[in-house]
Amino acid sequence: MRGGSSGSLLPVQRAARTAAAVVVLHAGVPLVWFDRNARHLVTFPAAQADHRWVDALAQLVRSGAERSVEVRKVDGGPAPEWAATALR
């Protein structure tokens, strides 16, 4: 849990082992975790500098594994500008 600005506790979005999850790694370093059902993306520190995860998500569609990929939330909230820019 993280403390909000009002002192209340907010849930933290976490990567979890689920059947619908995709983890993108580069050289063994986790970049992002994506829940295909909930359409949530959880980023790891390297994701901001290494945008290979965008191509990996697009590959899900190109390979036919998914008809489309939609990201509705990043790290439990609206996409930060760097992530929104990378996804465009």
MIKOL-534099 format. One record per residue (C-alpha): residue in one letter; z, y, x. Coordinates in steps of 0.5 Angstrom, whole numbers, padded with zeros to 4 digits, always signed. Example, Ala and Ser with C-alpha at 12.3 -4.5 7.8 and 13.67 -1.06 7.14 Angstrom:
<recs>
a+0016-0009+0025
s+0014-0002+0027
</recs>
This chain:
<recs>
m+0000+0000+0000
r-0001+0007+0002
g+0002+0013+0000
g-0002+0018-0004
s-0001+0026-0003
s+0004+0026-0009
g+0008+0020-0005
s+0006+0015-0010
l+0004+0008-0007
l-0004+0007-0008
p-0007+0000-0007
v-0011-0001-0001
q-0017-0005-0001
r-0017-0011+0003
a-0022-0016+0005
a-0021-0023+0002
r-0024-0030+0003
t-0028-0031-0003
a-0034-0034-0005
a-0038-0028-0007
a-0036-0025+0000
v-0040-0023+0006
v-0038-0021+0012
v-0042-0017+0017
l-0041-0018+0025
h-0044-0016+0031
a-0042-0019+0037
g-0036-0022+0034
v-0034-0015+0032
p-0033-0015+0024
l-0037-0009+0021
v-0036-0009+0014
w-0034-0014+0008
f-0038-0014+0002
d-0036-0017-0005
r-0042-0018-0008
n-0039-0019-0015
a-0034-0013-0015
r-0039-0009-0011
h-0034-0007-0006
l-0035-0005+0001
v-0029-0005+0006
t-0031-0002+0013
f-0028-0004+0019
p-0027+0001+0025
a-0034-0001+0028
a-0038+0000+0022
q-0038+0008+0023
a-0042+0008+0029
d-0046+0001+0028
h-0050+0001+0022
r-0053-0005+0023
w-0049-0008+0017
v-0054-0004+0012
d-0060-0008+0015
a-0055-0014+0014
l-0054-0012+0007
a-0061-0011+0005
q-0063-0018+0008
l-0059-0021+0003
v-0065-0018-0002
r-0071-0019+0003
s-0069-0026+0004
g-0068-0028-0004
a-0061-0029-0004
e-0059-0023-0008
r-0064-0019-0013
s-0061-0013-0011
v-0055-0010-0007
e-0050-0005-0011
v-0044-0001-0007
r-0040+0002-0012
k-0034+0003-0008
v-0032+0004-0001
d-0025+0002+0002
g-0023+0002-0005
g-0026+0009-0007
p-0032+0013-0007
a-0036+0012-0001
p-0035+0017+0005
e-0041+0021+0007
w-0042+0017+0013
a-0043+0011+0009
a-0047+0014+0003
t-0052+0017+0009
a-0052+0010+0012
l-0054+0007+0005
r-0059+0011+0003
</recs>
